[in-house]
Amino acid sequence: MLKMKAACERCSAPLGLTDEAYICSYECTFCLVCADELHRECPNCQGNLLLRPSRNSSPTQVAKTGFKAKLEKILP
């Protein structure tokens, strides 16, 4: 599964799941401005930086159900 990093590796700009970002084959992640300044070449592996696909939601943010969800409501 593609890791959707939350910030640009060069300037630390926040990157949401639907924001335009660029990645290499090792999933190094850069914002549009940094990708353009790097001429769409990854400084880590010298691979191509390509447009990262977007996601509407994170698979780790799935609503909790069942016993664990009930415990989290009860326990502070």
N, C-alpha and C positions, 0 to 999 in steps of 0.2 A: 504494500500500500504506500502511496506517495505521502511523504511527510510534508505537511503544510506548515512551514515555519512562519512564525508570527512577526518577524522583523527582518529587515534587510541586513545582510551580513557585513555590509560596508559602512552604512551610515546609521544603522539601527532604526530606520523609519518603520513605524508599525505597518504590518501587512495583514489585512483581514482575509477571510476565506474567499471573498469575491473581488478583492483588489487585484489590479494588474501587477504581476510580478514575473520575474524571469528566473529560470533554473537551468542547471547543467545536468548531465547524466548522474552525477553524485548528489543531486538535490541541493547544491549550494544555491542560495536564494538571494536575489537582488531586486530592488525597486526599479521602476522604469528609468529614473534619472541616472542611477548608478550603472545600470545595464548599458545605457547609451554612452555614458562616459567611458565604459570599459570596451566599447565597440562590440558589444554582445559576445565577449570572450571571457570565460571564467578565469579569474586570476589564480585560482587554486590548481586547476587541472588543465587549463588552456582549451577546454571544450567549448562548444557553442552554448550560448545562453538562449533558451527558447521560452516562449510565453507559457507560463504555468497555467494548467487548467484550473477553473474555479470550482468551488463547492458551496452549496447552500447551507450545509450544516456539517459539523464534525462528527465522525463516528464515535468519538469518545464522549460526546455530549448527549448521548441517548438518554431519554427519560428513564429513571430508575423505577423498577416495579418489584413487587414481591416483598419478601421478608426483610431484605437489607434496607429498602426504602422506608418500611414501617419503623425499623430500628432508628434510622437517622432522624425521623420525625420525633420520636420519643426521647432519644438521648441528645443532650446539648453538645 
